[in-house]
Amino acid sequence: MLATLTARHFRRYLLGQLTSNVGTWMQRAAQDLLVLHITGDSGTAVGIVTALQFLPQTLFGLTGGVLADRYPKRRLLLLTQTAMAAQSLLLGLLTVVGAVNLLSVYALAFALGTATAVDSPARNAYISELVARERVATAVSLNSAQFNVARILGPALAGLTVAAFGTGPVFLANAVSYLAVLYGLITIRTVEPSDPGHSPPGRTRLRDAFRSIAASPDLLLPICVIAFVGTFGLNFQVTISLVAVTVFHSGAAAFGYLSAAYAVGSLIGAIYGASRGKPPTAQRLITTTVVFGALEAALGLMPDFGTFTALLIPTGFAAVTVTTTANAATQLHADPRLRGRVLSVYFLVLLGGTPLGAPLVGLMSDAFGARSSLVLAGVVSASSALALSALITPRARRLTRTKSPASAAGSPRTDGPGAPVPWDDSRPAETPGATPDTSGPGRTTPW
């Protein structure tokens, strides 16, 4: 972990992202509270604004992956981050002058989601250009750690700021926070990637990414697991605000405490994952997803504010372990020429399912109470992980057995957008069935 932080460009990038994400989490919390204030505590309205913010991921996320593979990622990030800053500034000005209404919040949430849909694949794929290949998994965990530090500080600061000054200043503070990430991107000087890691415009085809995912269980399993968890299990931005207001009848400060408790667990999980430095495995992904689902379902049964807050900590730990394991596996098993597009599929299923899941959570909360939405989300997350493991893992074993005779006969390993490639093409492929060597860069993980 410390060795990864010695990479100057990655460290500068990480600090800029941390500052910006604190402001982003402040805005997310303040936006939910603003909608509850405008609508008279409507869970459906909170679900709709969340869905509108994530709907562009479904509509434009794959396009963002194509752009990330076609153009230099740093320049693309400068454009998207500037657009996000402009959205926050406009929402803050409308709120401060008293001109904000529910329709304007909906429209600006959609605008922010559009910029994020283009930003996410490039931002995450850019990590692989800032650190050595053997440090990608640790860099992903550190990036998750800064994200969760922001998740701790952001909602807590938002709750206190809203209680003291209202929601408008929170949105303006977020606009200012983007200056940090823009400064970091401007001052990072890296050599632009060239082939084979960067594709010419005529060859950035989405179908190559889908072929690669379908052909590789190492990509298919984490992406399918994240599809279910992202759609049904990771709607805490909706459920926490609903529980705080409708179950415990608390205000903005209590909402901040609940969000901070979840983020503390997430931060501990991210730091733990970065300090271990171990490659991602299918067993770890499935186990932590089942544990996460059980903890989320148990949250819906907690009798009071204290026990609910306490259980949010291990729930956050399990949630971030699921997402970092899946993210690292996806990055490490993706062909470098396809990484932006493969990650766009990953974020499509992680965030693009929210337009379906968030309104369902809001509707179920309005009909049966916020507790029932937590129980159902946990059950769906755990059961889907077990089902996907039963379906995909045997296929991976069959592929390994199929390849073994060919490897023994000296058949060359295929390489291309439609087939899995070794992590380091300069090294010979290892014999299938042998114990993987994880001692250095370029070696296959025991996925």
N, C-alpha and C positions, 0 to 999 in steps of 0.2 A: 504494500500500500504506500509506504513512504517513498519507495523507489519510483513509483508511478507519479507521485506528486513532484518529483524533481524535474519532470519534463516541463520546461518553462512555458511553452505554448499551451499545454493542457492546463497548467495551474492558472494561467491568466484567463483562459476560457471558463474554467470552473468558478472562479471568483466573480466574474461578470454574470454568469448564469445564476449564482447564488443571490446576488443583489437583486437582479430582475425578478427572480422567482418569489422572493419575499413580497415584493409589490404585487405580483400576480395573485398570490394566495390571499393577500389582503383584499384585492378587488373581488375575487371569487366569493369570499365570505360576505363582504359588504353588498355585493350584487344580490345574493340570496336574501339578506336582511331587507334590502331596499324593495324587492319584489313582495316579500311578506308584508311590509308596511303599506305598499300601494294597494295590495289586493285584500287586505284584512286576513292575513294568515292562510292563504290558499296554497295547499300542497301541490295541487295540479298546476298552478302558475309557476311555482318553483321548478317543477318537473319540465314544463314547456320551455322555460328560458334556458335550462341546462341542456335540453335536447337541441334547441336551436344553436347553442354554442358548439355542440359536437356534431350536428348534422353535416356541416361542410367536410368533416373527416370522411364521411361516407361518400359525399358527392365528389370531392376534389382530392382526397388523400392519395389515391393512386397516381393522379397527375403530379402531385408533389414528389412522388418517388421517381417518376420519369425525369422531372426537372433536376432532381438531385444527382442523377446519373449523367445528365446531359450538360449541365453547366457547373462552374466552380462553386462549391458549397458555401465558401465564405462570402462570396458576393451575393448569393441567393439569401443567406441569413441576414445580411445587412438590410436588404429590402423588406423581408418579412418582419424583422424586429422593429423597423421604423414604422411599418403599417400598424403594428400592435400598439406602439406608443401613441400614435395619432388617435386610435380608437379610445384608449383610456383617457386621453386629454379631452376629447369631445364629450364622453360620458360624464367626466368630472365637472366640466363647465355647465352642462345642462342641469346637473343636479344642484350645483351651487347657486345658480340663478333661479332655481325653482321651476324650470321648464321641462323637467323629465316626466315621462309617463310610461305606462307599461309597453306601449308600442315601440317607443324609442329604445327601451331596454332590450326588447326582443331583437330589433334591427341591429343594434350595436353588438349584441351577443353573437349574432350570425356573422357579422363582419369580423369579429375577433376569431371566431372559429375558422373562417376562411383563410386568414393569414396563418393560423396555427396548423391547418391541414397541409399547407405548402412547407411550413417551417419544420415540422416534426421529423420527416425522413432525413432531410439534410442535416439537421442539428444532431441527430443521433449517429448517422453515418459519419459525420465529421470527426467524431471521437476516434475512429479507427485511423484517421490521418494524423492525429496529434500524438499518439503513443505507439510503441512497438507492438507487434502482433501478439506476443505472449502476455502483454499487459492489458489487453482489451477487456477481459472479464473483470479485472480489478478496476479499470477506468469506468466501466459501466456501473459497478457498485458504488464508486465514489461519486459519480454523477447522480445516482439515486440518493446518496447520503446528503448531498447539497440540496437536492430537491426536497428532502424530508426535513432538513433544518429549516428551509423556507416554509414548509408546511406547519412546522411548530410555531415559528415566529409570526408568520403571516396572519392566520386566523386570530391568534391571541392579540396581536397588535390591532387588527381590524376591529375586534370586539370592543377593546378599550377605546379606540379612536372614535368609533361610531357612537359609543355611549357618551363621549365627551363633546364631539364636534359634528357628528352626523356622517353620512356616507360620502358626500361630495369630496372632502379632503382626502379620503382614502383613494379614490380614483385618480386624483391629481398626483398623489404621491407615487402611485404605480407608474404613471406616465414618466415621471422623473427617473424612476429606477431603471428604465430601459437605457439610459445614458451609459450605465456601467457595462452592460453587455455590448453595446455598440462600440464603446472605447476598446474593449478587449478584442473584438473582431477586427477593428481597424489596425490595431498594433500587432496582431499576429501575422507573421510573415512566414508562410510555408510554400514549398514548391508545389505548384498545381499538379494533381495526379495525372499520369499518362497511362496509356494502355500497358497491361491488360486491365487495370483497375478503373479505367474511365472509358466509356463507350462514345463513339461518334454519334451525332444526332440521328443518322439513319438507322442505327442499330439499337436504340433504346426502346425496345418493344416490351410491353407489359406481359405478353404471353410467354416470354422467356422466363420471367420471374415465376409465373404460375406453374410452368413446366418443372422448374427446379424444385419448387415446394412439393408438388405432387409426386415427384420422383424420389424425394428424400424424406424418410420418416423422421430424420433428425431435425428437419424444418417443420414438417407437417404436425407433429405432436405438440410442440410449444405454441404454434400459431392457433391450433384448434382449441387447446386448453384456454388460452388467453381470450379467445372469442367468447366462450361461455362466461368466464370470470369477469371480463370487461363489461359484458352486456348486463349481467344480473348481479354480480357480487360487489363491484367497485363503484357503487352509487352513493358513497358516504357523504358527498357534498349535498345530496338531497336528504338522506335519512337522518344525518346528524342534526341538521337544522330543524327537521320536523320533530324529532324526538325532543330536542331542547325546548321547542315552543309548545307542542301539543301534548306531550307526555309529562314532562317535568315542569311545564308552565314557567320557564325561565326566560331571560332576556338575552341580549347580545353578549354579555360577559360570559354567561354559562355556555353559550354556543362556542365561544372562543376556547374555553377550558376543554370541552369535549373534543374539539378539533385538534387541540394541542396534545391531548392524551393519545389520540390515534397516531399523530405524527411522531411523538416520542418513541412509540413502539416501532414505527417505520424506520426512524433514524437508527435505532439500535440494531434492527435487522440489516440495514444497509451497511453499517460499519462492521458488523460481524461478518457479513459476506465478503467485504473488501479485505478484511484482515486475514481471512482464511486463505484467499487466493486459489481456491480449488476450482477446477473446471466444472461446468454445469453437467448434471446427469438427469436422465429421465426419471429415475427413482426419486431424486430429491424434488423434482417438479411435481410429481403426482402426490407424494407424501405431504408436502407443504400445502398443496391446493386442498387436499382433504381436511387437513388440520384447520386451514383458514375457513373453509365452509362450516366446519363444526363450531368454531369460535363465533362466526357471524350469526349462526342460528341461535347460539346461546345468548348473544347480546339481546335478542328480542325477548328473552325470558328473565332478564335481570330486573329485580323488584324496585330498585331505587337508583338515585343519581350516582351515589358513591360506587356501587358495584358495577354499574354500567360504565362509568369512567375508568375503573380499574381494568375491566376486561377489554377495553379499547386498546390498551397497550400491547398485550400479546396478539390481538387481532391485527394491529398495524405491523407487528414484526412478521407475522405469517404472510400478510398481503405483499409486503415489499420483497420478501424472499421469493414468492411466486413470480412477480413481475421481473425482478432482476435475473433470476435463473432463466426465464423464458427469453428475455431480451439478449442476454449474453449468448445463449445457445443459438439464437437466430443470427446474430452478427457473426459468430465464429464459423457457422456452417454455410453461410451464404457466399457464393462466388463474388469476389470483390467487384467484378464488372456489373453485378446485379444487386449489390448491397442496398443501394437507395430504393430500388423497386421492391425488393423483398421486405425491407423495413416499412415501406409504405403499406404493404399488405398487413404486416404485423400491427401497425398503428390503426389501420382501417378496422381490424377486428377488436382491438383494444379500446379504441375511442369511438369508432363508428357505430358500435352497438348501443351506445348511450342514448341516441335518439329513440330507440325502442325501449331500453330498460328504464330510463329516468321517468318517462311519463307513466309507465306501468307501476313503478314504485310510488309515484305520487297518487295515482288513482287507487291503488290498494291501500295506501295510508288513509286517504279520505274515506274509503268504504269500510275498512276493517281495523284501522289504527296503524301507527308507524311500526309497532312491534312485529306485526304479521309480515310486513315487507322484509324485515331483516331475517326472519326465520325462513321464508321462502327462498330468498337470495342465497343463504348459506346452504340449504339443501340442494339447490340446483348446481351450485359451484362444486360441491363435493361429489355428487353423483355423476356429473358430467366428466370429471377427471378420471374416475374409476372406469366409466364406460369407454372413454377414448383410449385409455391405457390398454384395455382389453382388446380393442379393435386394431390399434396401430402397432403396439409392441410386437405381437406375433409376426406382423408383416416385416418389421425390421429384422427379426431373426431369420425369416425365410430368405430375405435378400442377402444376408450374411452367408447363409449356407449355399445359396446359389453362386455367389462370387468366389467362394473358397476353391472349387476345382479349377476355375479359370485362372486364379492367381497362382495356384500350384503349378500350372502348366506354363506360366510365364506370360500370360496374356496381358497386354498393356491396359492400364486403367483409362477409361474414357474421361475426357475433359471438355466441358462446354457449358453453355447456359442451361441446357436441359438435363444435366447430370451433376451429381455431387462432385466436388473437386477437393483434393487434399488442401489442408490449411496452408502449406508451403509447397508450391509446385517445384521448387528447386530440390526438394528431398524426395527420395524414392518412397512410393506408397508402401505401407506396412502390410504384412501378410494378414488377411482376415482370419479371425479366430485366435490370433496371438494376443498376448497381454499388451495393451496400448502403452506406449512410452509417453508419459506426460512430464518428462523432466526438462523440456526446453521448448522454444518456439517452433512452430511448424508441425507439432505432433498432434495426433488425433486424440480427442477426449474420449473417456469411457462413456459416451452418451448411449 
